[in-house]
């Protein structure tokens, strides 16, 4: 059944139809042979309903909307130009600036494709003009773009968190534990932050070393006009404010990932409107309104409907109403401006397409996993993993190798929703920390963007690269970065505190 799925995906047919088709085919075959009970399919409607009503998964379209809106707001252009002028005078400075911009965009958008395409259109021609080696330049851009996979907020982390939470609950029930603990997306975000920053540091260390050892590969740029402090702040402030608003509210326990995603979507819309319209008052009004709401909420009791609220609280409630009205006016203006310019329609269309694809695959994977278990596939996997020498360490190593191998042929979403429901409950029954395991999977999945022949970052860059760049240049360029990613995976495996220390400090796990 699993082999048929992989072969079907290689045909290029839409994955959701391959998932559901193979599940129904083997379910029917198992029913005919008397090894599958069709009544198990009665569990599909409540599972689909649970997926569609999951509050956590609402964050997916919101994060996708935020990422696409920021792509259209041209924030990356300002960042790349400013950081290039800031670091360009040193050897490899342009490559380092691309990595830093990739990290900032990853923490702002979480959308890999948008980051790779944007930097491929802007940074790659600049690097080639300044005599950068094509392979080194292509590898730098592809690797920087994939940081959106691991640095939160990340769409794949939302999907992985939902699937891993269900797998962890199954593992606890199988162990006879009825005081069920869960894994939240916020905990996964916190767990992936340090490994993500480790990868950024390793990328920069590699680029600086190569530039020092082989100056011809990454030469310094000719001296240009020095970038001013105002230009640096002007380019850095929008993404930093968005990062603090979204990621800070999640890690600080102020908002759930879904609530923070809605804040990010609104913030991205305000930033996009600020670029399209010459009017600056909406963004300033929104910022002042948010600051006012936070200060009032932290100092007064703003609950409505109380019969004997103190005068100070009633005045604060009135002030909060004024702030909310100002914020609403700014949002309406931003929607009107982005809608009039045509940006909003394109963003909504792309968001709907990507969201529909993700949720359709979630439903198809649910059916696939149900039939797979009904045919006894989970028992076979359980027995195979337990037979591997080395206990939990051996089983995890085998799973990581399988996920890495599948990354050559499958998309990260496909791997996440197909493999984790099968192996997750089994691995987590071995008393493995779920946050550490989830972060390990996320770091491993990141390599799927860079490994040929189906690495999505390679396709994205190939589509926008100048004519002089060959496909072999792209493939040669990503090899060192794949090795660096595997080193990051090994470091996370050897030092679990990289993934568990921050969640324990923030959430008291």
NORMONOR-V226249 format. One record per pair of residues at least 6 apart in sequence whose C-alpha atoms are under 7 Angstrom apart, sorted by sequence separation. I is the first residue (numbers start at 1). GAP is how many residues later the second one is. If there is no record, write none. Layout:
BEGIN
i: (I/I)
gap: (GAP/GAP)
END
This chain:
BEGIN
i: (9/30/31/87/88/128/148/211/249/250/274/338/339/388/428/449/450/492/503/31/87/149/211/250/388/448/449/450/492/172/211/449/450/9/27/274/462/8/84/87/105/127/250/385/169/249/302/169/301/5/84/102/124/169/270/300/5/83/168/246/246/302/300/458/5/165/246/80/165/246/296/1/80/120/79/119/161/242/161/161/296/1/116/242/116/158/161/293/157/450/116/115/293/157/292/450/112/412/112/289/289/447/112/153/412/111/112/152/289/411/110/289/392/407/447/110/152/286/404/407/408/103/106/107/151/152/285/286/407/67/102/106/110/150/151/285/66/67/71/98/102/110/408/67/103/107/110/286/378/382/400/407/408/409/95/99/102/106/107/110/151/285/408/409/444/98/107/150/408/443/283/408/282/440/365/369/440/365/369/362/277/436/439/190/270/273/436/186/270/273/435/436/186/269/273/435/269/186/185/133/132/133/132/132/130/63/153/60/60/57/96/96/95/92/92/92/91/91/91/92/91/92/93/91/92/91/90/89/108/88/89/88/89/89/108/104/108/107/85/86/85/82/82/82/82/79/78/79/59/63/66/70/73/59/62/66/69/73/58/62/65/69/72/56/59/63/66/70/73/62/69/191/188/192/191/188/167/171/175/170/171/251/160/156/167/168/171/172/163/167/171/164/168/69/68/65/202/65/199/64/199/61/150/150/61/149/195/146/146/195/194/195/194/192/191/191/191/190/191/190/48/142/142/187/44/134/139/138/36/135/139/143/36/134/135/138/139/35/116/120/135/136/135/139/117/121/16/20/23/27/113/116/117/120/16/19/23/116/120/19/20/113/117/16/20/23/19)
gap: (6/6/6/6/6/6/6/6/6/6/6/6/6/6/6/6/6/6/6/7/7/7/7/7/7/7/7/7/7/8/8/8/8/9/9/9/9/10/10/10/10/10/10/10/11/11/11/12/12/13/13/13/13/13/13/13/14/14/14/14/15/15/16/16/17/17/17/18/18/18/20/21/21/21/22/22/22/22/23/24/24/25/25/25/26/27/27/27/28/28/29/30/30/31/31/32/33/33/34/34/35/35/36/36/36/37/37/37/37/37/38/38/38/38/38/39/40/40/40/40/40/41/41/41/41/41/41/41/41/42/42/42/42/42/42/42/43/43/43/43/43/43/43/44/44/44/44/44/44/44/44/44/44/44/45/45/45/45/45/45/45/45/45/45/45/46/46/46/46/46/47/47/48/49/52/52/52/53/53/55/60/60/60/61/61/61/63/64/64/64/64/64/65/65/65/65/66/71/72/84/85/85/86/87/91/92/94/95/98/101/108/111/112/115/116/119/120/121/124/126/127/127/127/128/128/129/130/131/131/132/132/133/133/134/134/135/135/136/141/141/142/145/149/150/153/156/157/157/198/198/198/198/198/199/199/199/199/199/200/200/200/200/200/202/202/202/202/202/202/203/203/244/247/247/248/251/254/254/254/255/255/255/256/257/257/257/257/257/258/258/258/260/260/278/279/282/282/286/286/287/289/290/292/293/294/297/297/300/303/303/304/304/305/307/308/309/311/312/312/313/315/315/316/316/323/335/335/336/338/338/338/338/339/339/339/339/339/340/341/341/341/341/342/342/343/343/344/344/344/344/344/344/344/344/345/345/345/345/345/346/347/347/347/348/348/348/349)
END
